[in-house]
Amino acid sequence: MAIKVHGVPVSTCTAGVLLCLHEKGLHYELLPVDLAAGAHKQDPYLSLNPFGQIPAVEDGEFSLFESRAINRYLARKHKDIGTDLLRANSLPESALVETWMEVEAHQFHGPATAILHEIIVNPMYGIASNEQTIETEMEKLGKVLDVYEERLSKYKYLAGENYTLADLQHIPNLVYFMKTTKAEAITCRPHVRAWWDDISSRPATLKVSANMKLI
């Protein structure tokens, strides 16, 4: 039975789940949610996610929301097929995966999404970008990327020598970020750039990013 994914492919959170599904080689059905009509804020969608956000998934009788939780669930349930995204057979390795997933969630995600909101989302609604906000958030992001540069000078991927969810979770925001004038924040750091060149060229990334057409 195919896993049902409720969301839209341009959504970074939906894209993150699709990346995981492709890395695992799992069959899924993408069920578009009409955001313009507010379907995510109404029943029956609210029965899947009471907070009215996308995505949500149905795996048989089991449903789940929050993209990072979904990816952990998929990676654990299907740990023996596809890409080993959690390194579950090694406690130290799995702990590093969890650590760098937390870094993405609490250090990288905030400034990255704030920048994308100002550069991409606001203009879509006729709202001028706030350059001061962009500058402030770029400074925050730069500090995070400096840490990444140091880390990636020693390891191929954030959690070590294997591609994991710690890397995957960065991809959706970076797909859009790399299309902006701020992409130099990645390209000016050689180890971060090499990391991005690697993870952005994976077959799963190419398939999912092809449908991320906001810009």
mmCIF file of the C-alpha atoms, coordinates in Angstrom:
data_MODEL
# 
_entry.id   MODEL 
# 
loop_
_atom_site.group_PDB 
_atom_site.id 
_atom_site.type_symbol 
_atom_site.label_atom_id 
_atom_site.label_alt_id 
_atom_site.label_comp_id 
_atom_site.label_asym_id 
_atom_site.label_entity_id 
_atom_site.label_seq_id 
_atom_site.pdbx_PDB_ins_code 
_atom_site.Cartn_x 
_atom_site.Cartn_y 
_atom_site.Cartn_z 
_atom_site.occupancy 
_atom_site.B_iso_or_equiv 
_atom_site.pdbx_formal_charge 
_atom_site.auth_seq_id 
_atom_site.auth_comp_id 
_atom_site.auth_asym_id 
_atom_site.auth_atom_id 
_atom_site.pdbx_PDB_model_num 
ATOM 1   C CA . MET A 1 1   ? 0.000   0.000  0.000   1.00 0.00 ? 1   MET A CA 1 
ATOM 2   C CA . ALA A 1 2   ? 1.365   3.398  -1.008  1.00 0.00 ? 2   ALA A CA 1 
ATOM 3   C CA . ILE A 1 3   ? 2.123   5.959  1.663   1.00 0.00 ? 3   ILE A CA 1 
ATOM 4   C CA . LYS A 1 4   ? -0.165  8.966  1.235   1.00 0.00 ? 4   LYS A CA 1 
ATOM 5   C CA . VAL A 1 5   ? 1.524   12.361 1.466   1.00 0.00 ? 5   VAL A CA 1 
ATOM 6   C CA . HIS A 1 6   ? -0.749  15.365 1.860   1.00 0.00 ? 6   HIS A CA 1 
ATOM 7   C CA . GLY A 1 7   ? 1.074   18.506 0.763   1.00 0.00 ? 7   GLY A CA 1 
ATOM 8   C CA . VAL A 1 8   ? 2.453   20.405 -2.214  1.00 0.00 ? 8   VAL A CA 1 
ATOM 9   C CA . PRO A 1 9   ? 5.840   19.837 -3.876  1.00 0.00 ? 9   PRO A CA 1 
ATOM 10  C CA . VAL A 1 10  ? 6.939   23.494 -3.598  1.00 0.00 ? 10  VAL A CA 1 
ATOM 11  C CA . SER A 1 11  ? 6.627   23.353 0.196   1.00 0.00 ? 11  SER A CA 1 
ATOM 12  C CA . THR A 1 12  ? 10.012  22.883 1.844   1.00 0.00 ? 12  THR A CA 1 
ATOM 13  C CA . CYS A 1 13  ? 8.530   20.661 4.554   1.00 0.00 ? 13  CYS A CA 1 
ATOM 14  C CA . THR A 1 14  ? 6.708   18.502 2.006   1.00 0.00 ? 14  THR A CA 1 
ATOM 15  C CA . ALA A 1 15  ? 9.855   18.321 -0.106  1.00 0.00 ? 15  ALA A CA 1 
ATOM 16  C CA . GLY A 1 16  ? 11.826  17.081 2.895   1.00 0.00 ? 16  GLY A CA 1 
ATOM 17  C CA . VAL A 1 17  ? 9.469   14.139 3.315   1.00 0.00 ? 17  VAL A CA 1 
ATOM 18  C CA . LEU A 1 18  ? 9.561   13.369 -0.408  1.00 0.00 ? 18  LEU A CA 1 
ATOM 19  C CA . LEU A 1 19  ? 13.356  13.349 -0.264  1.00 0.00 ? 19  LEU A CA 1 
ATOM 20  C CA . CYS A 1 20  ? 13.245  10.748 2.494   1.00 0.00 ? 20  CYS A CA 1 
ATOM 21  C CA . LEU A 1 21  ? 10.757  8.610  0.577   1.00 0.00 ? 21  LEU A CA 1 
ATOM 22  C CA . HIS A 1 22  ? 12.947  8.678  -2.533  1.00 0.00 ? 22  HIS A CA 1 
ATOM 23  C CA . GLU A 1 23  ? 16.095  7.877  -0.570  1.00 0.00 ? 23  GLU A CA 1 
ATOM 24  C CA . LYS A 1 24  ? 14.294  4.877  0.888   1.00 0.00 ? 24  LYS A CA 1 
ATOM 25  C CA . GLY A 1 25  ? 12.818  3.825  -2.435  1.00 0.00 ? 25  GLY A CA 1 
ATOM 26  C CA . LEU A 1 26  ? 9.304   3.820  -1.008  1.00 0.00 ? 26  LEU A CA 1 
ATOM 27  C CA . HIS A 1 27  ? 6.145   4.008  -3.073  1.00 0.00 ? 27  HIS A CA 1 
ATOM 28  C CA . TYR A 1 28  ? 3.982   7.013  -2.245  1.00 0.00 ? 28  TYR A CA 1 
ATOM 29  C CA . GLU A 1 29  ? 1.014   8.994  -3.496  1.00 0.00 ? 29  GLU A CA 1 
ATOM 30  C CA . LEU A 1 30  ? 1.180   12.783 -3.303  1.00 0.00 ? 30  LEU A CA 1 
ATOM 31  C CA . LEU A 1 31  ? -2.251  14.246 -2.547  1.00 0.00 ? 31  LEU A CA 1 
ATOM 32  C CA . PRO A 1 32  ? -2.202  17.996 -3.231  1.00 0.00 ? 32  PRO A CA 1 
ATOM 33  C CA . VAL A 1 33  ? -3.656  20.274 -0.555  1.00 0.00 ? 33  VAL A CA 1 
ATOM 34  C CA . ASP A 1 34  ? -5.375  23.383 -1.942  1.00 0.00 ? 34  ASP A CA 1 
ATOM 35  C CA . LEU A 1 35  ? -3.645  26.008 0.179   1.00 0.00 ? 35  LEU A CA 1 
ATOM 36  C CA . ALA A 1 36  ? -5.180  28.907 -1.752  1.00 0.00 ? 36  ALA A CA 1 
ATOM 37  C CA . ALA A 1 37  ? -8.650  27.662 -0.799  1.00 0.00 ? 37  ALA A CA 1 
ATOM 38  C CA . GLY A 1 38  ? -7.570  27.165 2.808   1.00 0.00 ? 38  GLY A CA 1 
ATOM 39  C CA . ALA A 1 39  ? -8.085  23.399 2.677   1.00 0.00 ? 39  ALA A CA 1 
ATOM 40  C CA . HIS A 1 40  ? -5.287  22.929 5.218   1.00 0.00 ? 40  HIS A CA 1 
ATOM 41  C CA . LYS A 1 41  ? -7.276  24.925 7.770   1.00 0.00 ? 41  LYS A CA 1 
ATOM 42  C CA . GLN A 1 42  ? -10.497 22.950 7.332   1.00 0.00 ? 42  GLN A CA 1 
ATOM 43  C CA . ASP A 1 43  ? -11.828 19.449 7.823   1.00 0.00 ? 43  ASP A CA 1 
ATOM 44  C CA . PRO A 1 44  ? -11.067 16.796 6.740   1.00 0.00 ? 44  PRO A CA 1 
ATOM 45  C CA . TYR A 1 45  ? -7.408  17.887 6.645   1.00 0.00 ? 45  TYR A CA 1 
ATOM 46  C CA . LEU A 1 46  ? -7.470  19.067 10.263  1.00 0.00 ? 46  LEU A CA 1 
ATOM 47  C CA . SER A 1 47  ? -8.081  15.471 11.300  1.00 0.00 ? 47  SER A CA 1 
ATOM 48  C CA . LEU A 1 48  ? -4.572  14.741 10.017  1.00 0.00 ? 48  LEU A CA 1 
ATOM 49  C CA . ASN A 1 49  ? -2.873  17.857 11.401  1.00 0.00 ? 49  ASN A CA 1 
ATOM 50  C CA . PRO A 1 50  ? -4.838  19.900 13.938  1.00 0.00 ? 50  PRO A CA 1 
ATOM 51  C CA . PHE A 1 51  ? -2.402  22.798 13.448  1.00 0.00 ? 51  PHE A CA 1 
ATOM 52  C CA . GLY A 1 52  ? -3.384  23.142 9.799   1.00 0.00 ? 52  GLY A CA 1 
ATOM 53  C CA . GLN A 1 53  ? 0.098   22.846 8.338   1.00 0.00 ? 53  GLN A CA 1 
ATOM 54  C CA . ILE A 1 54  ? 1.562   20.634 5.640   1.00 0.00 ? 54  ILE A CA 1 
ATOM 55  C CA . PRO A 1 55  ? 2.579   17.924 5.171   1.00 0.00 ? 55  PRO A CA 1 
ATOM 56  C CA . ALA A 1 56  ? 0.813   15.039 6.821   1.00 0.00 ? 56  ALA A CA 1 
ATOM 57  C CA . VAL A 1 57  ? 1.180   11.384 5.911   1.00 0.00 ? 57  VAL A CA 1 
ATOM 58  C CA . GLU A 1 58  ? -0.973  8.296  6.116   1.00 0.00 ? 58  GLU A CA 1 
ATOM 59  C CA . ASP A 1 59  ? 0.763   4.941  6.318   1.00 0.00 ? 59  ASP A CA 1 
ATOM 60  C CA . GLY A 1 60  ? -2.086  2.476  6.334   1.00 0.00 ? 60  GLY A CA 1 
ATOM 61  C CA . GLU A 1 61  ? -4.135  3.214  9.444   1.00 0.00 ? 61  GLU A CA 1 
ATOM 62  C CA . PHE A 1 62  ? -1.367  5.337  10.977  1.00 0.00 ? 62  PHE A CA 1 
ATOM 63  C CA . SER A 1 63  ? -1.128  9.084  10.353  1.00 0.00 ? 63  SER A CA 1 
ATOM 64  C CA . LEU A 1 64  ? 1.568   11.548 11.332  1.00 0.00 ? 64  LEU A CA 1 
ATOM 65  C CA . PHE A 1 65  ? 2.460   15.199 10.913  1.00 0.00 ? 65  PHE A CA 1 
ATOM 66  C CA . GLU A 1 66  ? 5.592   17.367 11.391  1.00 0.00 ? 66  GLU A CA 1 
ATOM 67  C CA . SER A 1 67  ? 8.108   16.668 8.635   1.00 0.00 ? 67  SER A CA 1 
ATOM 68  C CA . ARG A 1 68  ? 11.099  15.884 10.859  1.00 0.00 ? 68  ARG A CA 1 
ATOM 69  C CA . ALA A 1 69  ? 9.048   13.399 12.885  1.00 0.00 ? 69  ALA A CA 1 
ATOM 70  C CA . ILE A 1 70  ? 7.746   11.850 9.673   1.00 0.00 ? 70  ILE A CA 1 
ATOM 71  C CA . ASN A 1 71  ? 11.273  11.375 8.350   1.00 0.00 ? 71  ASN A CA 1 
ATOM 72  C CA . ARG A 1 72  ? 12.482  9.808  11.580  1.00 0.00 ? 72  ARG A CA 1 
ATOM 73  C CA . TYR A 1 73  ? 9.512   7.440  11.476  1.00 0.00 ? 73  TYR A CA 1 
ATOM 74  C CA . LEU A 1 74  ? 10.149  6.442  7.865   1.00 0.00 ? 74  LEU A CA 1 
ATOM 75  C CA . ALA A 1 75  ? 13.877  6.007  8.439   1.00 0.00 ? 75  ALA A CA 1 
ATOM 76  C CA . ARG A 1 76  ? 13.300  3.817  11.497  1.00 0.00 ? 76  ARG A CA 1 
ATOM 77  C CA . LYS A 1 77  ? 10.505  1.730  10.026  1.00 0.00 ? 77  LYS A CA 1 
ATOM 78  C CA . HIS A 1 78  ? 12.420  1.071  6.819   1.00 0.00 ? 78  HIS A CA 1 
ATOM 79  C CA . LYS A 1 79  ? 15.944  1.065  8.239   1.00 0.00 ? 79  LYS A CA 1 
ATOM 80  C CA . ASP A 1 80  ? 16.928  -2.039 6.285   1.00 0.00 ? 80  ASP A CA 1 
ATOM 81  C CA . ILE A 1 81  ? 16.127  -0.664 2.819   1.00 0.00 ? 81  ILE A CA 1 
ATOM 82  C CA . GLY A 1 82  ? 17.412  2.272  0.815   1.00 0.00 ? 82  GLY A CA 1 
ATOM 83  C CA . THR A 1 83  ? 19.799  4.808  2.277   1.00 0.00 ? 83  THR A CA 1 
ATOM 84  C CA . ASP A 1 84  ? 20.653  4.342  5.967   1.00 0.00 ? 84  ASP A CA 1 
ATOM 85  C CA . LEU A 1 85  ? 19.549  7.784  7.087   1.00 0.00 ? 85  LEU A CA 1 
ATOM 86  C CA . LEU A 1 86  ? 19.828  7.348  10.868  1.00 0.00 ? 86  LEU A CA 1 
ATOM 87  C CA . ARG A 1 87  ? 22.870  5.063  11.236  1.00 0.00 ? 87  ARG A CA 1 
ATOM 88  C CA . ALA A 1 88  ? 20.763  3.157  13.738  1.00 0.00 ? 88  ALA A CA 1 
ATOM 89  C CA . ASN A 1 89  ? 23.166  0.243  14.105  1.00 0.00 ? 89  ASN A CA 1 
ATOM 90  C CA . SER A 1 90  ? 25.807  2.423  15.731  1.00 0.00 ? 90  SER A CA 1 
ATOM 91  C CA . LEU A 1 91  ? 24.904  4.339  18.875  1.00 0.00 ? 91  LEU A CA 1 
ATOM 92  C CA . PRO A 1 92  ? 27.691  6.943  18.453  1.00 0.00 ? 92  PRO A CA 1 
ATOM 93  C CA . GLU A 1 93  ? 26.864  7.491  14.776  1.00 0.00 ? 93  GLU A CA 1 
ATOM 94  C CA . SER A 1 94  ? 23.128  7.732  15.406  1.00 0.00 ? 94  SER A CA 1 
ATOM 95  C CA . ALA A 1 95  ? 23.768  10.205 18.224  1.00 0.00 ? 95  ALA A CA 1 
ATOM 96  C CA . LEU A 1 96  ? 25.748  12.401 15.824  1.00 0.00 ? 96  LEU A CA 1 
ATOM 97  C CA . VAL A 1 97  ? 22.917  12.233 13.292  1.00 0.00 ? 97  VAL A CA 1 
ATOM 98  C CA . GLU A 1 98  ? 20.465  13.365 15.955  1.00 0.00 ? 98  GLU A CA 1 
ATOM 99  C CA . THR A 1 99  ? 22.846  16.121 17.083  1.00 0.00 ? 99  THR A CA 1 
ATOM 100 C CA . TRP A 1 100 ? 23.210  17.629 13.623  1.00 0.00 ? 100 TRP A CA 1 
ATOM 101 C CA . MET A 1 101 ? 19.498  17.267 12.969  1.00 0.00 ? 101 MET A CA 1 
ATOM 102 C CA . GLU A 1 102 ? 18.989  19.388 16.069  1.00 0.00 ? 102 GLU A CA 1 
ATOM 103 C CA . VAL A 1 103 ? 21.512  21.885 14.726  1.00 0.00 ? 103 VAL A CA 1 
ATOM 104 C CA . GLU A 1 104 ? 19.540  22.150 11.501  1.00 0.00 ? 104 GLU A CA 1 
ATOM 105 C CA . ALA A 1 105 ? 16.276  22.626 13.376  1.00 0.00 ? 105 ALA A CA 1 
ATOM 106 C CA . HIS A 1 106 ? 17.512  25.151 15.945  1.00 0.00 ? 106 HIS A CA 1 
ATOM 107 C CA . GLN A 1 107 ? 20.446  26.943 14.316  1.00 0.00 ? 107 GLN A CA 1 
ATOM 108 C CA . PHE A 1 108 ? 20.120  26.773 10.520  1.00 0.00 ? 108 PHE A CA 1 
ATOM 109 C CA . HIS A 1 109 ? 16.388  26.640 9.871   1.00 0.00 ? 109 HIS A CA 1 
ATOM 110 C CA . GLY A 1 110 ? 15.419  29.916 11.574  1.00 0.00 ? 110 GLY A CA 1 
ATOM 111 C CA . PRO A 1 111 ? 17.676  32.343 9.709   1.00 0.00 ? 111 PRO A CA 1 
ATOM 112 C CA . ALA A 1 112 ? 17.399  30.403 6.437   1.00 0.00 ? 112 ALA A CA 1 
ATOM 113 C CA . THR A 1 113 ? 13.596  30.528 6.397   1.00 0.00 ? 113 THR A CA 1 
ATOM 114 C CA . ALA A 1 114 ? 13.533  34.165 7.497   1.00 0.00 ? 114 ALA A CA 1 
ATOM 115 C CA . ILE A 1 115 ? 15.787  35.091 4.581   1.00 0.00 ? 115 ILE A CA 1 
ATOM 116 C CA . LEU A 1 116 ? 13.714  33.124 2.090   1.00 0.00 ? 116 LEU A CA 1 
ATOM 117 C CA . HIS A 1 117 ? 10.543  34.712 3.440   1.00 0.00 ? 117 HIS A CA 1 
ATOM 118 C CA . GLU A 1 118 ? 11.929  38.180 2.797   1.00 0.00 ? 118 GLU A CA 1 
ATOM 119 C CA . ILE A 1 119 ? 13.460  37.445 -0.594  1.00 0.00 ? 119 ILE A CA 1 
ATOM 120 C CA . ILE A 1 120 ? 10.889  35.067 -2.085  1.00 0.00 ? 120 ILE A CA 1 
ATOM 121 C CA . VAL A 1 121 ? 7.611   34.944 -0.167  1.00 0.00 ? 121 VAL A CA 1 
ATOM 122 C CA . ASN A 1 122 ? 7.011   38.634 0.577   1.00 0.00 ? 122 ASN A CA 1 
ATOM 123 C CA . PRO A 1 123 ? 7.460   39.775 -3.041  1.00 0.00 ? 123 PRO A CA 1 
ATOM 124 C CA . MET A 1 124 ? 4.940   37.119 -4.151  1.00 0.00 ? 124 MET A CA 1 
ATOM 125 C CA . TYR A 1 125 ? 2.366   39.030 -2.105  1.00 0.00 ? 125 TYR A CA 1 
ATOM 126 C CA . GLY A 1 126 ? 3.522   42.459 -3.210  1.00 0.00 ? 126 GLY A CA 1 
ATOM 127 C CA . ILE A 1 127 ? 5.399   43.127 0.034   1.00 0.00 ? 127 ILE A CA 1 
ATOM 128 C CA . ALA A 1 128 ? 8.802   44.739 -0.194  1.00 0.00 ? 128 ALA A CA 1 
ATOM 129 C CA . SER A 1 129 ? 11.736  42.807 1.228   1.00 0.00 ? 129 SER A CA 1 
ATOM 130 C CA . ASN A 1 130 ? 13.097  44.172 4.491   1.00 0.00 ? 130 ASN A CA 1 
ATOM 131 C CA . GLU A 1 131 ? 16.802  44.591 3.827   1.00 0.00 ? 131 GLU A CA 1 
ATOM 132 C CA . GLN A 1 132 ? 17.609  45.082 7.492   1.00 0.00 ? 132 GLN A CA 1 
ATOM 133 C CA . THR A 1 133 ? 15.988  41.773 8.368   1.00 0.00 ? 133 THR A CA 1 
ATOM 134 C CA . ILE A 1 134 ? 17.869  40.063 5.563   1.00 0.00 ? 134 ILE A CA 1 
ATOM 135 C CA . GLU A 1 135 ? 21.164  41.511 6.758   1.00 0.00 ? 135 GLU A CA 1 
ATOM 136 C CA . THR A 1 136 ? 20.516  40.480 10.359  1.00 0.00 ? 136 THR A CA 1 
ATOM 137 C CA . GLU A 1 137 ? 19.515  36.945 9.425   1.00 0.00 ? 137 GLU A CA 1 
ATOM 138 C CA . MET A 1 138 ? 22.420  36.581 6.994   1.00 0.00 ? 138 MET A CA 1 
ATOM 139 C CA . GLU A 1 139 ? 24.785  37.417 9.823   1.00 0.00 ? 139 GLU A CA 1 
ATOM 140 C CA . LYS A 1 140 ? 23.205  34.677 11.942  1.00 0.00 ? 140 LYS A CA 1 
ATOM 141 C CA . LEU A 1 141 ? 23.332  32.209 9.072   1.00 0.00 ? 141 LEU A CA 1 
ATOM 142 C CA . GLY A 1 142 ? 26.953  33.073 8.364   1.00 0.00 ? 142 GLY A CA 1 
ATOM 143 C CA . LYS A 1 143 ? 27.946  32.066 11.886  1.00 0.00 ? 143 LYS A CA 1 
ATOM 144 C CA . VAL A 1 144 ? 26.199  28.727 11.450  1.00 0.00 ? 144 VAL A CA 1 
ATOM 145 C CA . LEU A 1 145 ? 27.879  28.149 8.103   1.00 0.00 ? 145 LEU A CA 1 
ATOM 146 C CA . ASP A 1 146 ? 31.266  28.928 9.637   1.00 0.00 ? 146 ASP A CA 1 
ATOM 147 C CA . VAL A 1 147 ? 30.680  26.042 12.039  1.00 0.00 ? 147 VAL A CA 1 
ATOM 148 C CA . TYR A 1 148 ? 29.648  23.854 9.098   1.00 0.00 ? 148 TYR A CA 1 
ATOM 149 C CA . GLU A 1 149 ? 32.800  24.815 7.197   1.00 0.00 ? 149 GLU A CA 1 
ATOM 150 C CA . GLU A 1 150 ? 34.946  23.686 10.085  1.00 0.00 ? 150 GLU A CA 1 
ATOM 151 C CA . ARG A 1 151 ? 32.967  20.471 10.528  1.00 0.00 ? 151 ARG A CA 1 
ATOM 152 C CA . LEU A 1 152 ? 32.999  19.655 6.829   1.00 0.00 ? 152 LEU A CA 1 
ATOM 153 C CA . SER A 1 153 ? 36.740  20.238 6.605   1.00 0.00 ? 153 SER A CA 1 
ATOM 154 C CA . LYS A 1 154 ? 37.061  17.051 8.678   1.00 0.00 ? 154 LYS A CA 1 
ATOM 155 C CA . TYR A 1 155 ? 34.104  14.952 7.521   1.00 0.00 ? 155 TYR A CA 1 
ATOM 156 C CA . LYS A 1 156 ? 32.347  14.437 4.204   1.00 0.00 ? 156 LYS A CA 1 
ATOM 157 C CA . TYR A 1 157 ? 28.911  14.930 5.743   1.00 0.00 ? 157 TYR A CA 1 
ATOM 158 C CA . LEU A 1 158 ? 27.666  16.668 8.862   1.00 0.00 ? 158 LEU A CA 1 
ATOM 159 C CA . ALA A 1 159 ? 27.281  13.515 10.949  1.00 0.00 ? 159 ALA A CA 1 
ATOM 160 C CA . GLY A 1 160 ? 30.412  11.840 9.632   1.00 0.00 ? 160 GLY A CA 1 
ATOM 161 C CA . GLU A 1 161 ? 31.303  9.934  6.485   1.00 0.00 ? 161 GLU A CA 1 
ATOM 162 C CA . ASN A 1 162 ? 27.766  8.922  5.536   1.00 0.00 ? 162 ASN A CA 1 
ATOM 163 C CA . TYR A 1 163 ? 24.849  10.878 4.103   1.00 0.00 ? 163 TYR A CA 1 
ATOM 164 C CA . THR A 1 164 ? 22.010  11.006 6.647   1.00 0.00 ? 164 THR A CA 1 
ATOM 165 C CA . LEU A 1 165 ? 18.901  12.906 7.654   1.00 0.00 ? 165 LEU A CA 1 
ATOM 166 C CA . ALA A 1 166 ? 21.235  15.517 9.127   1.00 0.00 ? 166 ALA A CA 1 
ATOM 167 C CA . ASP A 1 167 ? 22.185  16.479 5.575   1.00 0.00 ? 167 ASP A CA 1 
ATOM 168 C CA . LEU A 1 168 ? 18.834  15.775 3.933   1.00 0.00 ? 168 LEU A CA 1 
ATOM 169 C CA . GLN A 1 169 ? 16.936  18.169 6.196   1.00 0.00 ? 169 GLN A CA 1 
ATOM 170 C CA . HIS A 1 170 ? 18.962  21.107 4.822   1.00 0.00 ? 170 HIS A CA 1 
ATOM 171 C CA . ILE A 1 171 ? 18.178  20.455 1.193   1.00 0.00 ? 171 ILE A CA 1 
ATOM 172 C CA . PRO A 1 172 ? 14.712  22.021 0.702   1.00 0.00 ? 172 PRO A CA 1 
ATOM 173 C CA . ASN A 1 173 ? 15.673  25.438 2.076   1.00 0.00 ? 173 ASN A CA 1 
ATOM 174 C CA . LEU A 1 174 ? 18.993  25.366 0.245   1.00 0.00 ? 174 LEU A CA 1 
ATOM 175 C CA . VAL A 1 175 ? 17.308  24.554 -3.093  1.00 0.00 ? 175 VAL A CA 1 
ATOM 176 C CA . TYR A 1 176 ? 15.616  27.945 -2.901  1.00 0.00 ? 176 TYR A CA 1 
ATOM 177 C CA . PHE A 1 177 ? 18.483  29.741 -1.167  1.00 0.00 ? 177 PHE A CA 1 
ATOM 178 C CA . MET A 1 178 ? 20.904  28.791 -3.939  1.00 0.00 ? 178 MET A CA 1 
ATOM 179 C CA . LYS A 1 179 ? 18.652  30.529 -6.474  1.00 0.00 ? 179 LYS A CA 1 
ATOM 180 C CA . THR A 1 180 ? 18.944  33.858 -4.657  1.00 0.00 ? 180 THR A CA 1 
ATOM 181 C CA . THR A 1 181 ? 21.639  36.530 -4.699  1.00 0.00 ? 181 THR A CA 1 
ATOM 182 C CA . LYS A 1 182 ? 22.740  35.272 -1.264  1.00 0.00 ? 182 LYS A CA 1 
ATOM 183 C CA . ALA A 1 183 ? 24.016  31.939 -2.607  1.00 0.00 ? 183 ALA A CA 1 
ATOM 184 C CA . GLU A 1 184 ? 27.582  33.176 -2.195  1.00 0.00 ? 184 GLU A CA 1 
ATOM 185 C CA . ALA A 1 185 ? 27.243  32.404 1.518   1.00 0.00 ? 185 ALA A CA 1 
ATOM 186 C CA . ILE A 1 186 ? 27.480  28.759 0.447   1.00 0.00 ? 186 ILE A CA 1 
ATOM 187 C CA . THR A 1 187 ? 29.823  29.033 -2.518  1.00 0.00 ? 187 THR A CA 1 
ATOM 188 C CA . CYS A 1 188 ? 32.434  31.169 -0.704  1.00 0.00 ? 188 CYS A CA 1 
ATOM 189 C CA . ARG A 1 189 ? 33.024  28.387 1.833   1.00 0.00 ? 189 ARG A CA 1 
ATOM 190 C CA . PRO A 1 190 ? 34.827  25.600 -0.060  1.00 0.00 ? 190 PRO A CA 1 
ATOM 191 C CA . HIS A 1 191 ? 33.893  22.692 2.179   1.00 0.00 ? 191 HIS A CA 1 
ATOM 192 C CA . VAL A 1 192 ? 30.269  23.796 2.502   1.00 0.00 ? 192 VAL A CA 1 
ATOM 193 C CA . ARG A 1 193 ? 30.148  24.224 -1.264  1.00 0.00 ? 193 ARG A CA 1 
ATOM 194 C CA . ALA A 1 194 ? 31.560  20.735 -1.846  1.00 0.00 ? 194 ALA A CA 1 
ATOM 195 C CA . TRP A 1 195 ? 28.979  19.338 0.570   1.00 0.00 ? 195 TRP A CA 1 
ATOM 196 C CA . TRP A 1 196 ? 26.170  21.138 -1.232  1.00 0.00 ? 196 TRP A CA 1 
ATOM 197 C CA . ASP A 1 197 ? 27.426  20.029 -4.644  1.00 0.00 ? 197 ASP A CA 1 
ATOM 198 C CA . ASP A 1 198 ? 27.358  16.455 -3.340  1.00 0.00 ? 198 ASP A CA 1 
ATOM 199 C CA . ILE A 1 199 ? 23.940  16.385 -1.675  1.00 0.00 ? 199 ILE A CA 1 
ATOM 200 C CA . SER A 1 200 ? 22.251  18.483 -4.368  1.00 0.00 ? 200 SER A CA 1 
ATOM 201 C CA . SER A 1 201 ? 23.315  16.062 -7.093  1.00 0.00 ? 201 SER A CA 1 
ATOM 202 C CA . ARG A 1 202 ? 21.872  12.943 -5.476  1.00 0.00 ? 202 ARG A CA 1 
ATOM 203 C CA . PRO A 1 203 ? 19.150  11.278 -7.608  1.00 0.00 ? 203 PRO A CA 1 
ATOM 204 C CA . ALA A 1 204 ? 16.516  11.844 -4.903  1.00 0.00 ? 204 ALA A CA 1 
ATOM 205 C CA . THR A 1 205 ? 17.390  15.532 -4.675  1.00 0.00 ? 205 THR A CA 1 
ATOM 206 C CA . LEU A 1 206 ? 17.234  15.987 -8.443  1.00 0.00 ? 206 LEU A CA 1 
ATOM 207 C CA . LYS A 1 207 ? 13.801  14.336 -8.608  1.00 0.00 ? 207 LYS A CA 1 
ATOM 208 C CA . VAL A 1 208 ? 12.298  16.369 -5.777  1.00 0.00 ? 208 VAL A CA 1 
ATOM 209 C CA . SER A 1 209 ? 13.914  19.709 -6.578  1.00 0.00 ? 209 SER A CA 1 
ATOM 210 C CA . ALA A 1 210 ? 12.655  19.513 -10.176 1.00 0.00 ? 210 ALA A CA 1 
ATOM 211 C CA . ASN A 1 211 ? 9.172   20.221 -8.806  1.00 0.00 ? 211 ASN A CA 1 
ATOM 212 C CA . MET A 1 212 ? 10.221  23.066 -6.485  1.00 0.00 ? 212 MET A CA 1 
ATOM 213 C CA . LYS A 1 213 ? 9.341   25.939 -8.813  1.00 0.00 ? 213 LYS A CA 1 
ATOM 214 C CA . LEU A 1 214 ? 8.596   28.935 -6.590  1.00 0.00 ? 214 LEU A CA 1 
ATOM 215 C CA . ILE A 1 215 ? 11.372  30.869 -8.352  1.00 0.00 ? 215 ILE A CA 1 
# 
